[in-house]
Amino acid sequence: MEQHIRMCCPCHFGLESVLKFELTRLGAAEIAAEDGRVSFSGDWEMLAAANVSLTAAERVLIVLGQFPVGAQRGKTAFDPLFDGVSALPLEQFIGAEDAFPVKGSALNSALKSVPACQAIVKKAAVGRLQRAYRTQTLPETGAVHQIQFAIRNDLCTVYLDTSGTPLYQRGWREKANAAPIRETLAAGILDLSHVRAGTVLCDPFCGSGTFLIEGACRALHIAPGLHRRFACERWQQMPKKAWFNAREAARARIDRDAAFHAFGFDIDPAAVALTAENAKKAGVADRITVTQRAVADFVYQPGQTIVCNPPYGERMLDVEQARALYRVMGRVFPAEAPCSIITPDTEFEQCFGCRARKRRKLYNGMLQCQLYQYF
């Protein structure tokens, strides 16, 4: 019988619409977006496809259930949490020998101690599985089924993590320069910048090559998870055929005839070498040309789309140096160039010398940024 699974993918704040469109294209059902996450429904095939193909998702989580954990008359503080977890159908996904570690978070709730909540969730899960399998022994020697809980405003949601290693770790970036942009955020920015099969992409601050490589993979329809493994591939509960089908479908979508090409520049020769190395690992070196050059020497070629993450924070000595760089960018980036620039500096437009056509609030890690877009 086909399994109906409710799933959820966390994402960077501001990229919910990008992820929602990706899920729609994959054929997910009952898609609902909220701040920093998109939930949807599907079967095992959809779960595998989401892990393999989504570019803007941080993880793919199974939603086990949601319940209130506020104070209830006649109960201790932790009773609602224990009772809620005890009622979840854990045995549908976790076998009698499987490992099920617990981690989580609590915010704006009566239950503030995360370690105490972890212990209660673990105790309730053990009890549920012991009853389901009619055993007192749960060896936890099998595949890992990571349980996660999130308590927000006295409402607890419990998940199973199917991805394991975060989805932004594509496998090609073993080394990075200082403060690299996360691959999932870069993928979302490229989508918002309308990078497609025929785009000529340019990044004057290429760093470790994230925009260039994600752009090439996007243009050629190379799924980010095609050559990596996921935690739930080891689950006995999940059909192996789902993974085979997801990867075959991803391979069938690859378009090696796309006209895309990317040009990267950086003042640091080590960054240039690192970009070339990473592009080779990602299998898109033939689509990327990278050169050592300062932004002051940048010469725009008509038809290029500029997407960049100019140095700031730990990548610059001070704010004034960053703003001097923005003024140089304003001089060498022509007004007609389609351009997307992410930075946390609220004075960027004044330094750049032009107001953006569109601004979008995004978070690069914990750092609030703006994506300034010029068309």
Secondary structure as the mmCIF struct_conf table of DSSP 4:
data_model
#
loop_
_struct_conf.conf_type_id
_struct_conf.id
_struct_conf.beg_label_comp_id
_struct_conf.beg_label_asym_id
_struct_conf.beg_label_seq_id
_struct_conf.end_label_comp_id
_struct_conf.end_label_asym_id
_struct_conf.end_label_seq_id
HELX_LH_PP_P HELX_LH_PP_P1 GLU A 2 HIS A 4
STRN STRN1 ILE A 5 PRO A 10
STRN STRN2 CYS A 11 CYS A 11
TURN_TY1_P TURN_TY1_P1 PHE A 13 GLY A 14
HELX_RH_AL_P HELX_RH_AL_P1 GLU A 16 LEU A 26
TURN_TY1_P TURN_TY1_P2 GLY A 27 GLY A 27
STRN STRN3 ALA A 29 GLU A 34
TURN_TY1_P TURN_TY1_P3 ASP A 35 GLY A 36
STRN STRN4 ARG A 37 GLY A 42
HELX_RH_AL_P HELX_RH_AL_P2 TRP A 44 SER A 53
BEND BEND1 THR A 55 ALA A 56
STRN STRN5 ALA A 57 ALA A 57
BEND BEND2 GLU A 58 GLU A 58
STRN STRN6 LEU A 61 PRO A 68
BEND BEND3 GLY A 70 GLY A 70
TURN_TY1_P TURN_TY1_P4 ARG A 73 GLY A 74
BEND BEND4 LYS A 75 LYS A 75
TURN_TY1_P TURN_TY1_P5 ALA A 77 PHE A 78
HELX_RH_AL_P HELX_RH_AL_P3 ASP A 79 SER A 86
TURN_TY1_P TURN_TY1_P6 ALA A 87 ALA A 87
BEND BEND5 LEU A 88 LEU A 88
HELX_RH_3T_P HELX_RH_3T_P1 LEU A 90 GLN A 92
TURN_TY1_P TURN_TY1_P7 PHE A 93 PHE A 93
TURN_TY1_P TURN_TY1_P8 ALA A 96 GLU A 97
STRN STRN7 ALA A 99 ALA A 99
STRN STRN8 VAL A 102 LEU A 107
BEND BEND6 ASN A 108 ALA A 110
HELX_RH_AL_P HELX_RH_AL_P4 VAL A 114 TYR A 133
TURN_TY1_P TURN_TY1_P9 ARG A 134 ARG A 134
BEND BEND7 GLN A 136 GLN A 136
BEND BEND8 GLY A 142 GLY A 142
STRN STRN9 VAL A 144 VAL A 144
STRN STRN10 GLN A 146 ARG A 152
TURN_TY1_P TURN_TY1_P10 ASN A 153 ASP A 154
STRN STRN11 LEU A 155 ASP A 161
BEND BEND9 THR A 162 THR A 162
BEND BEND10 GLY A 164 THR A 165
TURN_TY1_P TURN_TY1_P11 LEU A 167 TYR A 168
BEND BEND11 GLY A 171 TRP A 172
BEND BEND12 GLU A 174 LYS A 175
BEND BEND13 ALA A 178 ALA A 179
HELX_LH_PP_P HELX_LH_PP_P2 PRO A 180 ARG A 182
HELX_RH_AL_P HELX_RH_AL_P5 GLU A 183 LEU A 192
TURN_TY1_P TURN_TY1_P12 SER A 193 HIS A 194
TURN_TY1_P TURN_TY1_P13 ALA A 197 GLY A 198
STRN STRN12 VAL A 200 ASP A 203
TURN_TY1_P TURN_TY1_P14 PRO A 204 PHE A 205
TURN_TY1_P TURN_TY1_P15 GLY A 207 GLY A 209
HELX_RH_AL_P HELX_RH_AL_P6 THR A 210 ALA A 219
TURN_TY1_P TURN_TY1_P16 LEU A 220 HIS A 221
TURN_TY1_P TURN_TY1_P17 PRO A 224 HIS A 227
HELX_RH_3T_P HELX_RH_3T_P2 ALA A 231 ARG A 234
TURN_TY1_P TURN_TY1_P18 GLN A 236 GLN A 237
BEND BEND14 MET A 238 MET A 238
HELX_RH_AL_P HELX_RH_AL_P7 LYS A 240 ARG A 253
TURN_TY1_P TURN_TY1_P19 ARG A 256 ASP A 257
STRN STRN13 HIS A 261 ASP A 266
BEND BEND15 ILE A 267 ILE A 267
HELX_RH_AL_P HELX_RH_AL_P8 PRO A 269 ALA A 282
TURN_TY1_P TURN_TY1_P20 GLY A 283 GLY A 283
HELX_RH_3T_P HELX_RH_3T_P3 ALA A 285 ARG A 287
STRN STRN14 ILE A 288 GLN A 292
HELX_RH_3T_P HELX_RH_3T_P4 VAL A 295 ASP A 297
HELX_LH_PP_P HELX_LH_PP_P3 TYR A 300 GLN A 301
TURN_TY1_P TURN_TY1_P21 PRO A 302 GLY A 303
STRN STRN15 GLN A 304 CYS A 308
HELX_RH_3T_P HELX_RH_3T_P5 GLY A 313 ARG A 315
BEND BEND16 MET A 316 LEU A 317
HELX_RH_AL_P HELX_RH_AL_P9 VAL A 319 VAL A 332
BEND BEND17 PHE A 333 PHE A 333
TURN_TY1_P TURN_TY1_P22 ALA A 335 GLU A 336
BEND BEND18 ALA A 337 ALA A 337
STRN STRN16 CYS A 339 THR A 343
BEND BEND19 PRO A 344 PRO A 344
TURN_TY1_P TURN_TY1_P23 THR A 346 GLU A 347
HELX_RH_AL_P HELX_RH_AL_P10 PHE A 348 PHE A 352
TURN_TY1_P TURN_TY1_P24 GLY A 353 GLY A 353
BEND BEND20 CYS A 354 CYS A 354
BEND BEND21 ARG A 357 ARG A 357
STRN STRN17 LYS A 358 ASN A 364
TURN_TY1_P TURN_TY1_P25 GLY A 365 MET A 366
STRN STRN18 LEU A 367 TYR A 374
#
